[in-house]
Amino acid sequence: MDNETIIANLAGMADLASGHLSFSQELESLGQEAINAVNASPEYFTGPQGAPAYQQVMSLIHQAVQDGQEVIARHGNAIDTAAGNSQATDGAIGQSFTSI
């Protein structure tokens, strides 16, 4: 088995983690587009089941955006944690060489 060196691009990881904020904002924008599309289609929400169906659609849109943003936040946090752990491990290894 090869002992390949693992190279962590900490700057790239930081960029990716911070980029998740824009992904989250994009998801918010897509949710708003979906809401606008629903509001532009009142003919689908007429009759006795119209109001409950409208509320259900709006609830599903909001829940989808919220769930997606939570996943994006977890991914961003995982990347940030991995970068921090990598940097801490590298620092500890570096210190072990200076103590020899």
Secondary structure as UniProt FT lines:
FT   HELIX           10..39
FT   HELIX           42..45
FT   TURN            48..49
FT   HELIX           50..98
//
